[in-house]
Amino acid sequence: MKKKVLSILLATAMTLSLTACGGSASTDGGAKPASTETPAPANTASGDKTIEFWSVFTGGDGDAMQQIVDEYNATNPEYPVVHRMMAQEDLYTNLPLAVNAGTDVPDVAINHVDRIPLNSENNIYLALDDYIAANGNITADKYNKAAWDAGAVNGKRYGIPLDVHGYLTYYNKDLVEKYCPNVLDDGVVTFDEIAEFGPTAAADGVYSYALTWARNEFQEWYAQLGGKVTEDGVEPTLNNDIAKKVLLDWKDNIEKGICTQDGDDPTNLFGQGQLIFLPEGTWMIGTLKSMGVNFGTTYAISYDANSPLSWADSHQFVIPRKDIDAAKAEGVMEFIAYFQDHSLPWAEVGQCPATVAITDDAAFQEMPQAFFLQDPSLILISDYKYYGYMVSALDAFVAEVAFGKMDVDEALATYNQQISDNIKNQ
């Protein structure tokens, strides 16, 4: 594949899809900072001989996580794990409330990596460095570098990665053969190439690509063209010509029938042979297999074949701020370390486990998402601390502009200012 691109933007990104993470993105931007980085009031049952584990997994990935938890508990650990699954918006609301109240605080939780910069600043987590050192088994060389690096903020580690997941481009092999047989010779489909074969496919009632989760697609294409979400780490910089180009190009292709229309179900269209390229998450692999589609996977549709950046994220284990005794903390670390060699069920639901032992496994290498980890420079993991505010704004206007329901200049000016105001008013 022709490539080499931007360096990885590490340490935050967003929430997964409803299927992947049990709910839509939280937009609260994080809890108010506590005054000091000291443990929360006790009342946490830290002496209890079970580990309370909160996760944002509720669908098929919730079942896979429960399978791993059950297998771990079957090893008869000193501290067996109780897995509490909840919608991510509930976890991201309840976790800061529990920590700051000092009651019913879980012993370990899953957070998306985008939560780590702001939540660590707001004193929601315990730093993990001492616990990791005491464990001795959790070391950087055992993890995907992009995911591992993302869990550290200002020299302290707050997250231990479970996975890397992100947006792929699924393609219908039969439709590619019919409309653009050589387009993937270099492994990348570009917008210039779509402009060539797209009208022919559209004339047959076949879309070339889809608007799915607009925020993710926008971020990929915006970054491919060199767009930055912030210059100083605080103020958003989305109101510019690059963002305008992405949105207007999208709108133009929708009007031409090259991209899917408002109200369409892209996954169903893909399954029915009416869509060539489907931008969607790694977590959709099981669904597409069940539909019997003859599909392949590749990187994001790109403006430039040399920079097919794909949006990505990472689920990370965190320890919420609480009074936790050394023995239980050791039990938590043993549970986290268990995933180094036992997270293949996580891969089977479309995720890319963050541990090298699994990603080097022959079984994983045969999976459709395995290519996603081959070139870290093509993975876009945002490091914007106020990502929650930004994606809330993207959700509000990107599809509206693309579908011609909102003026592009007004949208960019309005929502860039909204992000800025939310940061000031948090």
Long-range contacts (C-beta under 8 A, 24 or more apart in sequence): 1-186, 1-187, 1-188, 1-299, 1-308, 1-375, 2-186, 2-187, 2-188, 2-305, 2-306, 3-188, 3-305, 3-306, 3-307, 3-308, 3-375, 3-377, 3-378, 4-306, 4-307, 4-377, 5-306, 5-307, 5-308, 5-309, 5-377, 5-378, 6-223, 6-307, 6-309, 6-377, 6-380, 7-377, 8-146, 8-149, 8-376, 8-377, 8-379, 8-380, 8-381, 9-223, 9-380, 9-381, 9-382, 9-383, 10-146, 10-149, 10-150, 10-381, 10-383, 11-113, 11-116, 11-117, 11-149, 11-150, 11-151, 11-152, 11-153, 11-381, 11-382, 11-383, 12-112, 12-113, 12-114, 12-115, 12-116, 12-117, 12-150, 12-381, 12-382, 12-383, 12-384, 12-385, 12-387, 13-112, 13-113, 13-114, 13-311, 13-312, 13-313, 13-314, 13-380, 13-381, 13-382, 13-387, 14-112, 14-114, 14-215, 14-216, 14-313, 14-382, 14-387, 14-391, 15-56, 15-88, 15-112, 15-114, 15-313, 15-391, 16-56, 16-88, 16-112, 16-165, 16-281, 16-283, 16-313, 17-213, 17-281, 17-283, 17-284, 18-59, 19-59, 19-60, 19-61, 19-283, 19-284, 19-287, 20-59, 20-61, 20-165, 20-281, 20-283, 20-350, 21-56, 21-57, 21-58, 21-61, 21-88, 21-112, 22-56, 22-57, 22-58, 22-59, 22-62, 22-85, 22-86, 22-87, 22-88, 23-56, 23-58, 23-87, 23-88, 23-89, 23-90, 24-88, 24-89, 25-88, 25-89, 25-388, 25-391, 25-392, 25-395, 26-88, 26-89, 26-92, 26-93, 26-388, 27-388, 27-389, 27-391, 27-392, 28-92, 28-93, 28-388, 29-118, 29-386, 29-388, 29-389, 29-422, 29-423, 29-426, 30-96, 30-115, 30-118, 30-119, 30-121, 30-122, 30-124, 30-388, 30-426, 31-96, 31-97, 31-99, 31-100, 31-119, 31-122, 31-124, 32-122, 32-426, 33-121, 33-122, 33-123, 34-100, 34-122, 34-123, 34-321, 36-123, 37-123, 37-321, 39-126, 39-321, 39-322, 39-323, 40-99, 40-100, 40-101, 40-102, 40-105, 40-321, 40-322, 40-323, 41-101, 41-102, 41-103, 41-323, 42-102, 42-322, 42-323, 43-102, 43-103, 44-102, 44-103, 44-104, 44-105, 44-322, 44-323, 44-324, 46-107, 46-322, 46-323, 46-324, 46-325, 46-328, 47-325, 47-328, 48-328, 49-78, 49-79, 49-80, 50-79, 50-80, 50-81, 50-82, 51-79, 51-80, 51-81, 51-82, 51-107, 51-108, 51-328, 51-331, 51-332, 51-335, 52-82, 52-84, 52-106, 52-107, 52-108, 53-81, 53-82, 53-83, 53-84, 53-106, 53-107, 53-108, 53-109, 53-335, 54-84, 54-86, 54-91, 54-95, 54-106, 54-108, 54-109, 54-110, 55-83, 55-84, 55-85, 55-86, 55-91, 55-109, 55-110, 56-85, 56-86, 56-87, 56-88, 56-91, 56-92, 56-110, 56-111, 56-112, 56-315, 57-85, 57-110, 58-85, 58-86, 58-87, 60-283, 60-286, 60-349, 61-283, 61-346, 61-349, 61-350, 61-351, 63-349, 64-345, 64-346, 64-348, 64-349, 65-346, 67-345, 68-338, 68-339, 68-342, 68-343, 68-345, 68-346, 71-342, 72-335, 72-338, 72-342, 75-338, 77-331, 77-334, 77-335, 78-327, 78-331, 79-327, 79-328, 79-331, 79-332, 79-334, 79-335, 81-335, 88-112, 95-124, 95-320, 96-122, 96-124, 98-320, 99-123, 99-124, 99-320, 99-321, 99-322, 102-322, 105-320, 105-321, 105-322, 106-320, 107-319, 107-320, 107-322, 107-324, 107-328, 107-332, 108-317, 108-318, 108-319, 108-320, 108-332, 108-335, 108-336, 109-317, 109-318, 109-319, 109-320, 110-162, 110-315, 110-316, 110-317, 110-318, 111-159, 111-315, 111-316, 111-318, 112-313, 112-314, 112-315, 112-316, 113-147, 113-150, 113-151, 113-159, 113-161, 113-313, 113-314, 113-315, 113-316, 113-381, 114-313, 114-382, 114-387, 114-388, 115-388, 116-150, 116-151, 116-153, 116-158, 116-159, 116-316, 116-318, 117-153, 117-383, 117-385, 118-385, 118-386, 118-388, 119-158, 119-318, 120-153, 120-154, 120-156, 120-158, 121-153, 121-385, 123-321, 124-320, 124-321, 125-158, 125-318, 125-319, 125-320, 125-321, 126-158, 126-319, 126-320, 126-321, 126-322, 126-324, 127-156, 127-157, 127-158, 128-157, 128-158, 128-159, 128-160, 128-318, 128-319, 129-156, 129-157, 131-319, 131-329, 131-330, 131-332, 131-333, 132-157, 132-160, 132-333, 134-326, 134-329, 134-330, 134-333, 135-330, 135-333, 135-334, 135-337, 137-333, 137-337, 137-340, 138-333, 138-336, 138-337, 138-340, 141-356, 142-340, 142-355, 142-356, 142-357, 143-354, 143-355, 143-356, 144-352, 144-354, 144-355, 144-356, 144-359, 144-373, 144-376, 145-376, 146-312, 146-314, 146-376, 146-379, 146-381, 147-314, 147-316, 147-354, 148-354, 150-314, 150-316, 150-381, 150-383, 151-314, 151-316, 158-316, 158-318, 159-314, 159-316, 159-317, 159-318, 160-316, 160-317, 160-336, 161-314, 161-315, 161-316, 161-317, 161-354, 162-314, 162-315, 162-316, 162-317, 162-339, 162-343, 162-346, 162-351, 162-353, 162-354, 163-314, 163-315, 163-343, 163-346, 163-351, 163-352, 163-353, 163-354, 164-312, 164-313, 164-314, 164-351, 164-352, 164-354, 164-372, 164-373, 164-379, 165-281, 165-282, 165-283, 165-312, 165-313, 165-314, 165-315, 165-350, 165-351, 165-352, 166-281, 166-282, 166-310, 166-311, 166-312, 166-313, 166-352, 166-372, 166-379, 166-380, 167-213, 167-216, 167-217, 167-220, 167-279, 167-280, 167-281, 167-282, 167-300, 167-310, 167-311, 167-312, 168-279, 168-280, 168-281, 168-282, 168-297, 168-298, 168-299, 168-300, 168-310, 168-368, 168-369, 168-372, 169-277, 169-278, 169-279, 169-297, 169-298, 169-299, 169-300, 169-301, 170-270, 170-277, 170-278, 170-279, 170-280, 170-284, 170-288, 170-293, 170-295, 170-296, 170-297, 171-276, 171-277, 171-278, 171-295, 171-296, 171-297, 171-298, 172-270, 172-273, 172-275, 172-276, 172-277, 172-278, 172-293, 172-294, 172-295, 173-294, 173-295, 173-296, 174-273, 174-294, 175-201, 175-206, 175-273, 175-275, 175-276, 176-276, 176-296, 179-206, 179-208, 179-276, 180-276, 184-296, 184-298, 186-305, 187-298, 187-299, 187-308, 188-298, 188-299, 188-302, 188-305, 188-308, 189-277, 189-298, 189-301, 189-302, 190-301, 190-302, 190-303, 190-304, 190-305, 191-249, 191-301, 191-302, 191-303, 194-253, 194-258, 194-301, 195-258, 198-253, 198-256, 198-258, 199-256, 199-258, 201-258, 201-276, 202-256, 202-257, 202-258, 205-274, 206-273, 206-274, 206-275, 206-276, 207-257, 207-258, 207-259, 207-260, 207-264, 207-269, 207-274, 207-275, 207-276, 208-253, 208-258, 208-259, 208-275, 208-276, 208-277, 209-253, 209-258, 209-259, 209-260, 209-275, 209-276, 209-277, 209-278, 209-279, 209-301, 210-259, 210-260, 210-264, 210-266, 210-269, 210-270, 210-275, 210-277, 210-278, 210-279, 211-250, 211-254, 211-259, 211-260, 211-266, 211-399, 211-402, 211-403, 212-266, 212-278, 212-279, 212-280, 213-280, 213-281, 214-394, 214-395, 214-398, 214-399, 214-402, 215-391, 215-394, 215-395, 215-398, 216-279, 216-281, 216-311, 217-279, 217-300, 217-311, 218-243, 218-246, 218-247, 218-394, 218-398, 219-311, 219-380, 219-382, 219-394, 220-300, 220-301, 220-309, 220-310, 220-311, 220-380, 221-246, 221-300, 221-301, 221-302, 221-303, 222-246, 223-309, 223-380, 224-300, 224-302, 224-303, 224-304, 224-307, 224-308, 224-309, 225-303, 229-382, 229-384, 229-390, 230-384, 230-386, 233-384, 233-385, 234-385, 234-386, 234-423, 235-420, 235-423, 236-386, 236-389, 236-390, 236-393, 236-416, 236-419, 236-420, 236-423, 237-416, 238-390, 238-393, 238-412, 238-415, 238-416, 238-419, 239-412, 239-413, 239-416, 240-412, 243-412, 244-408, 244-409, 244-412, 247-398, 247-401, 247-402, 247-408, 247-411, 247-412, 248-408, 250-401, 250-402, 251-401, 251-402, 251-403, 251-404, 251-408, 254-402, 254-403, 254-404, 255-404, 259-402, 261-403, 262-399, 262-403, 262-405, 267-291, 270-295, 277-301, 281-350, 282-350, 282-351, 282-352, 282-369, 282-372, 283-349, 283-350, 283-351, 284-350, 285-349, 285-350, 285-367, 285-368, 285-369, 286-348, 286-349, 286-350, 295-368, 296-368, 297-368, 297-369, 297-371, 298-371, 299-378, 307-378, 308-378, 309-378, 309-379, 309-380, 310-372, 310-378, 310-379, 310-380, 311-380, 312-372, 312-379, 312-380, 312-381, 313-381, 314-354, 314-381, 315-351, 386-419, 386-422, 386-423, 389-418, 389-419, 389-422, 389-423, 390-419, 392-422, 393-418, 393-419
